[in-house]
């Protein structure tokens, strides 16, 4: 090999080793079986993906071709130029092939500061406006709770409000939709969350849990109040040791999928005049392991 050829080979190997050392690479290459041709200063080298890592390949028909100068390749290998930027931003790496393959390969070389930990939370922790009047002691969101989650480095995924989706913002349809019809409507909202949970788990994210709100008839986890009146089955508005309708429907979907290890927990909503918020936040911290 000429010195330039040795340098190119070393840079390509460095780049491949960086990609394969990323713990996300087996996930990002899942189901992606491609032959990649690098054309550096007109000379070709070949990689292939086996669906979990990148490997050196013998010359063969490529599914995807990358072109750049030896100087550009060196800058990428040394970390002075991000591969994704060179591919999609500056155009210093040109490609021949599908946009999908270019994007997929570019993702392999990306890294960031994400902890990859998320929590699913009931809608009205972030948007108190969907609750009933006088149903909360905050103007727009439960700021201490949200701040606790943010300070822990968690990504917050706000679940849809099933009462808004099915009964309306002022809940004018309360009592009109009952029993199985109401459950079916709530299940549609639960299916949205169910899909998100599966997607995050499939890509290796840690889901800390699902944070409900006790004693909501929809999103209560350990306690629900007035679930019978919402379902139209009774006039009992007292609290009972059971989950709300939305949480029940979400748990059913997860169980049917064989997902039984996802934690569900809740803290009690805060009403005007209550003074136990600090205690509730401490309970939350114990759940999310701050």
C-alpha positions in Angstrom: 0.0 0.0 0.0 1.1 3.5 -0.6 1.3 5.8 2.4 -2.0 7.5 1.4 -3.7 4.1 1.1 -2.4 3.1 4.6 -3.7 6.4 6.0 -7.1 5.9 4.4 -7.4 2.3 5.6 -6.5 3.3 9.2 -9.0 6.2 9.2 -11.7 3.8 7.9 -10.9 1.3 10.6 -10.9 4.0 13.3 -14.3 5.1 12.1 -15.7 1.6 12.1 -14.3 0.9 15.6 -16.0 4.1 16.9 -19.3 3.0 15.4 -19.1 -0.5 16.8 -18.1 0.7 20.3 -21.4 2.6 20.6 -23.8 0.6 22.6 -26.6 1.9 20.4 -25.2 0.5 17.2 -26.7 -3.0 17.5 -30.1 -1.3 17.9 -29.6 1.2 15.1 -28.4 -1.4 12.6 -31.1 -3.9 13.5 -32.6 -5.3 10.4 -30.2 -3.3 8.2 -28.1 -5.6 6.0 -26.2 -3.4 3.5 -22.9 -3.3 1.6 -21.3 0.2 1.7 -18.7 1.4 -0.7 -16.4 4.2 0.3 -14.7 6.0 -2.6 -11.8 8.0 -1.2 -9.8 10.0 -3.7 -11.2 7.6 -6.3 -10.2 4.3 -4.6 -12.8 2.0 -3.2 -13.1 0.2 0.2 -16.1 -1.8 1.3 -18.0 -2.2 4.5 -21.1 -4.3 5.3 -23.7 -4.4 8.0 -24.7 -7.7 9.5 -27.6 -6.2 11.3 -25.7 -5.5 14.5 -22.3 -4.2 13.6 -20.2 -2.9 10.7 -17.6 -5.2 9.2 -14.9 -5.0 6.4 -16.2 -6.6 3.2 -14.7 -7.9 0.1 -15.4 -5.8 -3.0 -19.0 -6.5 -4.2 -22.0 -4.7 -5.6 -22.7 -1.9 -3.1 -26.2 -0.9 -1.9 -24.9 2.5 -0.9 -21.9 4.6 -1.9 -20.0 7.3 0.0 -17.6 9.7 -1.6 -15.1 12.1 0.0 -11.5 13.2 0.1 -8.8 11.6 2.2 -8.6 14.9 4.1 -12.3 14.9 4.9 -12.1 11.2 6.0 -9.2 12.0 8.4 -11.1 14.9 10.0 -14.1 12.6 10.6 -11.9 9.8 12.0 -10.1 12.3 14.3 -13.4 13.7 15.6 -12.9 17.1 14.1 -15.9 16.8 11.7 -19.0 14.9 12.7 -19.9 12.3 10.1 -23.6 13.2 10.2 -22.8 16.9 9.6 -20.4 16.1 6.7 -23.1 13.9 5.2 -26.2 16.0 5.7 -24.9 19.5 6.6 -21.8 20.5 4.6 -22.0 17.9 1.9 -18.3 17.0 2.3 -19.4 13.4 2.1 -21.5 12.8 -0.9 -23.7 9.7 -1.2 -25.3 7.6 -3.9 -28.2 5.6 -2.8 -31.4 6.1 -0.8 -31.9 8.9 1.7 -33.1 6.3 4.1 -29.8 4.4 4.1 -27.9 7.7 4.4 -29.9 8.7 7.4 -29.6 5.2 9.0 -25.8 5.1 8.6 -25.5 8.7 9.8 -27.3 7.9 13.0 -24.8 5.2 13.9 -22.1 7.9 14.4 -24.2 10.2 16.6 -23.8 10.5 20.3 -25.2 13.0 22.9 -25.8 13.6 26.6 -29.2 11.8 26.9 -29.6 9.5 29.8 -32.2 7.6 27.8 -34.5 7.4 30.8 -38.2 8.5 30.4 -41.3 8.6 32.5 -44.9 8.6 31.3 -47.1 10.9 33.3 -50.8 11.7 33.5 -51.7 14.7 31.3 -52.9 17.1 34.0 -49.6 17.1 36.0 -48.4 19.3 33.1 -51.7 20.8 32.0 -54.0 21.4 35.0 -56.6 23.0 32.7 -58.1 19.6 31.9 -59.1 19.1 35.5 -62.4 20.1 37.0 -62.7 23.7 38.4 -61.1 24.0 41.9 -59.5 20.6 41.2 -55.9 21.9 41.6 -53.8 24.3 43.6 -51.7 25.5 40.6 -52.3 28.0 37.8 -51.1 25.8 34.9 -49.0 22.9 35.9 -47.8 21.2 39.1 -44.4 23.0 39.0 -42.7 21.3 41.9 -43.5 17.9 40.5 -42.4 18.8 37.0 -39.2 20.4 38.3 -38.4 17.3 40.3 -38.7 15.2 37.2 -36.6 17.6 35.1 -33.9 17.9 37.7 -33.6 14.1 37.7 -32.7 14.0 34.0 -35.9 12.2 33.0 -37.6 12.7 29.7 -41.2 13.5 30.4 -43.8 11.9 28.2 -47.3 13.4 28.7 -50.0 10.9 28.2 -53.3 12.0 26.6 -56.1 13.0 28.9 -58.8 10.4 28.2 -61.5 12.5 29.9 -60.8 15.4 27.5 -60.7 13.0 24.5 -64.0 11.2 25.4 -66.0 13.7 27.5 -64.8 17.1 26.3 -62.8 19.9 28.0 -65.7 20.8 30.3 -66.8 17.2 30.5 -70.2 18.0 29.1 -70.6 14.4 27.9 -70.2 13.0 31.5 -73.0 10.6 32.0 -73.8 10.3 28.3 -71.1 7.8 27.5 -71.2 4.9 29.9 -69.9 1.4 30.6 -68.4 -0.4 27.6 -68.6 2.6 25.3 -66.7 4.8 27.7 -64.1 2.1 28.2 -63.7 1.7 24.5 -63.1 5.4 24.1 -60.6 5.4 27.0 -58.9 2.4 25.4 -58.2 4.4 22.2 -56.2 6.9 24.3 -54.4 4.0 26.1 -53.5 2.5 22.7 -51.5 5.7 21.9 -49.5 5.3 25.1 -49.1 1.5 24.6 -47.5 2.1 21.2 -45.1 4.7 22.6 -44.1 2.3 25.4 -43.3 -0.5 23.0 -41.3 1.8 20.8 -39.2 3.2 23.6 -38.5 -0.3 25.0 -37.6 -1.7 21.6 -34.9 1.0 21.2 -33.4 0.3 24.6 -34.7 3.3 26.6 -35.3 2.8 30.3 -38.9 3.6 31.2 -38.9 4.5 34.9 -42.6 4.0 35.1 -46.1 5.4 34.6 -47.0 8.2 37.0 -50.7 8.4 37.5 -52.7 10.7 39.8 -54.6 9.4 42.8 -57.6 9.3 43.3 -58.6 10.1 39.7 -61.4 7.9 38.3 -59.3 7.8 35.1 -55.6 7.9 36.1 -55.6 6.7 39.7 -53.3 3.8 40.3 -53.8 2.7 43.9 -57.0 4.7 44.6 -59.9 5.8 42.4 -62.8 8.0 43.3 -66.1 8.3 41.5 -65.3 5.6 38.9 -68.8 4.2 39.2 -70.4 7.6 38.4 -68.1 8.1 35.4 -69.1 4.6 34.1 -72.8 5.2 34.9 -72.9 2.1 37.1 -73.5 3.7 40.6 -73.8 7.0 42.4 -70.9 6.1 44.8 -68.4 8.9 44.8 -66.2 7.6 47.6 -62.6 6.4 47.2 -61.8 2.8 46.6 -58.5 0.9 46.5 -58.5 0.3 42.7 -57.1 1.8 39.5 -58.8 4.3 37.3 -60.4 3.3 34.0 -57.6 4.6 31.8 -54.9 3.0 33.8 -56.8 -0.3 33.8 -57.1 -0.2 30.0 -53.4 0.6 29.6 -52.4 -2.3 31.9 -54.7 -4.7 30.0 -52.9 -3.8 26.7 -49.5 -4.3 28.3 -50.4 -7.6 29.9 -51.8 -8.9 26.6 -48.5 -8.0 25.0 -46.6 -9.9 27.7 -45.2 -6.7 29.3 -45.6 -7.2 33.1 -42.4 -5.4 34.5 -43.5 -1.8 33.9 -44.0 0.0 37.1 -47.2 2.0 37.8 -47.2 4.4 40.7 -49.0 7.6 41.6 -49.1 10.5 44.1 -52.1 12.3 45.2 -53.4 15.4 43.4 -53.0 18.7 45.3 -56.1 20.8 46.1 -56.4 24.4 47.2 -55.6 24.7 50.9 -53.6 21.4 51.2 -50.1 21.7 52.7 -48.6 18.3 52.2 -46.9 18.9 48.8 -43.3 18.4 50.2 -44.3 15.0 51.5 -45.8 14.1 48.1 -42.6 15.2 46.3 -40.5 13.0 48.6 -42.7 10.1 47.7 -42.2 10.9 44.1 -38.4 11.0 44.5 -38.5 7.5 46.1 -40.4 6.2 43.0 -38.0 7.7 40.4 -34.8 7.0 42.5 -33.5 10.5 42.4 
